[in-house]
Amino acid sequence: MNTREILEFRRDFYRFLSSLFSGEIPRNFIEDLAERKIEFPRDLTMAEGFKMLEDFVANHSSVEEALKAAEDEFVRFFSGLSDEIPSTKSEVFGEGAYGRISLEVEERMRKLGYIQISKTLPPDHIAVELDFMAALTESVLVGELDFKTSVAEQIRFLEEEILACFKEPLEKLEKLGDFYGGVAKVTLAFLNFDKKLLKEVLLWED
């Protein structure tokens, strides 16, 4: 894969993860899992996560049933009915929604031209932060932001925001969830892989 193909893959995968954490579970993804069409990544931990998702779907009698169970699990963990899994940086640090932490994250993203698509989620929600990573990648692909500037900011945001805030919640979700346990395992493995990849890509462009 060349640099552009890597960036396109990363953009699309971050958008995919963002959709899952906003509760928008693509039906075609469940169908692909049911038909075992997903090609597992070489990363062993990520592959284990996809196997968990494949097994989850296989344990249901239909795609519709599996999709409903996955959606119900999203509600269980992320609707506010349970405080087991924090989904925002504010929750991680014990602050209410749309407070100082949320505004600081929003300002950091806004300075780089990010326009939040979903207005129903706080800017420090994991789904929004994942979408921000996709947007930064897209900004390089369309020539709106310098490659090194974007990649350097992505590394900082990934380390200082996403991994710093959501590593422990994702580890906890992996243990508690069935469908979202697999999603958490895939997400955390991808984030760790991507941190290394970004640093390598930055060197390729020197």
DORONU-549410 format. One record per residue (C-alpha): residue in three letters; residue number from 0; x, y, z. Coordinates in steps of 0.1 Angstrom, whole numbers. Layout:
<vexkols>
VEXKOL;ALA;NUM;X;Y;Z
...
</vexkols>
This chain:
<vexkols>
VEXKOL;MET;0;0;0;0
VEXKOL;ASN;1;12;35;-8
VEXKOL;THR;2;8;64;16
VEXKOL;ARG;3;-25;76;1
VEXKOL;GLU;4;-40;41;3
VEXKOL;ILE;5;-29;39;40
VEXKOL;LEU;6;-45;72;47
VEXKOL;GLU;7;-78;63;29
VEXKOL;PHE;8;-79;30;49
VEXKOL;ARG;9;-73;48;82
VEXKOL;ARG;10;-100;75;74
VEXKOL;ASP;11;-126;48;66
VEXKOL;PHE;12;-118;27;96
VEXKOL;TYR;13;-119;56;120
VEXKOL;ARG;14;-153;65;105
VEXKOL;PHE;15;-165;29;109
VEXKOL;LEU;16;-154;28;146
VEXKOL;SER;17;-170;62;151
VEXKOL;SER;18;-203;49;138
VEXKOL;LEU;19;-203;19;161
VEXKOL;PHE;20;-197;41;192
VEXKOL;SER;21;-225;64;181
VEXKOL;GLY;22;-249;35;180
VEXKOL;GLU;23;-251;33;142
VEXKOL;ILE;24;-243;-4;136
VEXKOL;PRO;25;-242;-10;98
VEXKOL;ARG;26;-265;-39;88
VEXKOL;ASN;27;-241;-49;60
VEXKOL;PHE;28;-213;-53;87
VEXKOL;ILE;29;-235;-78;106
VEXKOL;GLU;30;-243;-96;73
VEXKOL;ASP;31;-206;-98;64
VEXKOL;LEU;32;-199;-113;99
VEXKOL;ALA;33;-228;-138;95
VEXKOL;GLU;34;-214;-149;61
VEXKOL;ARG;35;-178;-149;74
VEXKOL;LYS;36;-167;-124;47
VEXKOL;ILE;37;-145;-103;70
VEXKOL;GLU;38;-108;-108;63
VEXKOL;PHE;39;-91;-108;97
VEXKOL;PRO;40;-62;-84;101
VEXKOL;ARG;41;-27;-96;106
VEXKOL;ASP;42;-26;-80;140
VEXKOL;LEU;43;-35;-109;163
VEXKOL;THR;44;-53;-89;189
VEXKOL;MET;45;-75;-71;163
VEXKOL;ALA;46;-82;-105;147
VEXKOL;GLU;47;-93;-119;180
VEXKOL;GLY;48;-117;-90;183
VEXKOL;PHE;49;-132;-96;149
VEXKOL;LYS;50;-135;-133;158
VEXKOL;MET;51;-155;-123;189
VEXKOL;LEU;52;-178;-103;167
VEXKOL;GLU;53;-182;-132;143
VEXKOL;ASP;54;-190;-156;171
VEXKOL;PHE;55;-215;-131;185
VEXKOL;VAL;56;-234;-130;152
VEXKOL;ALA;57;-232;-168;148
VEXKOL;ASN;58;-249;-173;182
VEXKOL;HIS;59;-280;-156;169
VEXKOL;SER;60;-306;-172;146
VEXKOL;SER;61;-307;-143;121
VEXKOL;VAL;62;-290;-111;110
VEXKOL;GLU;63;-320;-92;124
VEXKOL;GLU;64;-317;-108;158
VEXKOL;ALA;65;-280;-102;160
VEXKOL;LEU;66;-284;-66;149
VEXKOL;LYS;67;-311;-61;176
VEXKOL;ALA;68;-290;-77;202
VEXKOL;ALA;69;-260;-54;193
VEXKOL;GLU;70;-283;-23;194
VEXKOL;ASP;71;-297;-34;228
VEXKOL;GLU;72;-261;-37;241
VEXKOL;PHE;73;-253;-2;229
VEXKOL;VAL;74;-283;11;249
VEXKOL;ARG;75;-272;-9;279
VEXKOL;PHE;76;-237;6;279
VEXKOL;PHE;77;-241;40;264
VEXKOL;SER;78;-276;54;270
VEXKOL;GLY;79;-268;68;304
VEXKOL;LEU;80;-287;40;321
VEXKOL;SER;81;-254;26;333
VEXKOL;ASP;82;-223;45;345
VEXKOL;GLU;83;-201;14;340
VEXKOL;ILE;84;-185;26;308
VEXKOL;PRO;85;-177;63;304
VEXKOL;SER;86;-180;74;268
VEXKOL;THR;87;-168;110;272
VEXKOL;LYS;88;-136;125;286
VEXKOL;SER;89;-157;145;310
VEXKOL;GLU;90;-172;113;325
VEXKOL;VAL;91;-137;98;328
VEXKOL;PHE;92;-126;127;349
VEXKOL;GLY;93;-159;130;368
VEXKOL;GLU;94;-172;162;352
VEXKOL;GLY;95;-207;168;338
VEXKOL;ALA;96;-214;170;301
VEXKOL;TYR;97;-205;202;282
VEXKOL;GLY;98;-183;216;310
VEXKOL;ARG;99;-148;228;309
VEXKOL;ILE;100;-132;196;296
VEXKOL;SER;101;-157;193;268
VEXKOL;LEU;102;-152;229;257
VEXKOL;GLU;103;-114;224;257
VEXKOL;VAL;104;-116;194;234
VEXKOL;GLU;105;-140;212;212
VEXKOL;GLU;106;-117;242;209
VEXKOL;ARG;107;-87;220;201
VEXKOL;MET;108;-106;203;173
VEXKOL;ARG;109;-121;236;160
VEXKOL;LYS;110;-87;251;156
VEXKOL;LEU;111;-78;225;130
VEXKOL;GLY;112;-110;232;111
VEXKOL;TYR;113;-131;203;124
VEXKOL;ILE;114;-169;207;121
VEXKOL;GLN;115;-187;182;142
VEXKOL;ILE;116;-213;163;121
VEXKOL;SER;117;-233;149;150
VEXKOL;LYS;118;-248;176;172
VEXKOL;THR;119;-264;151;196
VEXKOL;LEU;120;-231;140;211
VEXKOL;PRO;121;-207;161;233
VEXKOL;PRO;122;-174;170;215
VEXKOL;ASP;123;-154;149;239
VEXKOL;HIS;124;-174;117;232
VEXKOL;ILE;125;-153;88;219
VEXKOL;ALA;126;-173;86;187
VEXKOL;VAL;127;-167;123;180
VEXKOL;GLU;128;-130;120;188
VEXKOL;LEU;129;-127;90;164
VEXKOL;ASP;130;-145;110;137
VEXKOL;PHE;131;-120;139;143
VEXKOL;MET;132;-91;115;135
VEXKOL;ALA;133;-109;106;103
VEXKOL;ALA;134;-114;142;94
VEXKOL;LEU;135;-78;151;100
VEXKOL;THR;136;-69;123;76
VEXKOL;GLU;137;-94;135;51
VEXKOL;SER;138;-79;170;53
VEXKOL;VAL;139;-46;156;40
VEXKOL;LEU;140;-62;136;12
VEXKOL;VAL;141;-80;167;-1
VEXKOL;GLY;142;-50;190;4
VEXKOL;GLU;143;-65;212;31
VEXKOL;LEU;144;-38;205;56
VEXKOL;ASP;145;-1;199;53
VEXKOL;PHE;146;8;162;57
VEXKOL;LYS;147;33;165;85
VEXKOL;THR;148;11;190;104
VEXKOL;SER;149;-19;167;103
VEXKOL;VAL;150;0;135;111
VEXKOL;ALA;151;19;152;140
VEXKOL;GLU;152;-14;164;154
VEXKOL;GLN;153;-30;130;150
VEXKOL;ILE;154;-2;114;170
VEXKOL;ARG;155;-6;140;198
VEXKOL;PHE;156;-44;137;198
VEXKOL;LEU;157;-43;99;198
VEXKOL;GLU;158;-18;98;226
VEXKOL;GLU;159;-31;127;247
VEXKOL;GLU;160;-68;124;242
VEXKOL;ILE;161;-81;91;229
VEXKOL;LEU;162;-57;66;244
VEXKOL;ALA;163;-51;86;276
VEXKOL;CYS;164;-88;89;283
VEXKOL;PHE;165;-104;57;268
VEXKOL;LYS;166;-79;30;272
VEXKOL;GLU;167;-93;18;306
VEXKOL;PRO;168;-130;22;296
VEXKOL;LEU;169;-123;1;264
VEXKOL;GLU;170;-105;-26;285
VEXKOL;LYS;171;-135;-27;308
VEXKOL;LEU;172;-159;-28;280
VEXKOL;GLU;173;-140;-57;264
VEXKOL;LYS;174;-146;-77;296
VEXKOL;LEU;175;-183;-68;300
VEXKOL;GLY;176;-197;-67;265
VEXKOL;ASP;177;-205;-94;240
VEXKOL;PHE;178;-208;-74;207
VEXKOL;TYR;179;-192;-43;221
VEXKOL;GLY;180;-166;-64;239
VEXKOL;GLY;181;-154;-73;204
VEXKOL;VAL;182;-157;-37;192
VEXKOL;ALA;183;-136;-26;222
VEXKOL;LYS;184;-109;-51;215
VEXKOL;VAL;185;-107;-42;178
VEXKOL;THR;186;-107;-5;187
VEXKOL;LEU;187;-80;-6;213
VEXKOL;ALA;188;-58;-29;191
VEXKOL;PHE;189;-63;-6;161
VEXKOL;LEU;190;-55;26;181
VEXKOL;ASN;191;-22;10;194
VEXKOL;PHE;192;-14;-2;159
VEXKOL;ASP;193;-22;32;144
VEXKOL;LYS;194;0;51;168
VEXKOL;LYS;195;30;31;156
VEXKOL;LEU;196;19;34;120
VEXKOL;LEU;197;16;71;121
VEXKOL;LYS;198;51;75;134
VEXKOL;GLU;199;64;52;107
VEXKOL;VAL;200;45;71;80
VEXKOL;LEU;201;59;104;92
VEXKOL;LEU;202;94;90;86
VEXKOL;TRP;203;85;77;51
VEXKOL;GLU;204;77;113;41
VEXKOL;ASP;205;110;128;53
</vexkols>
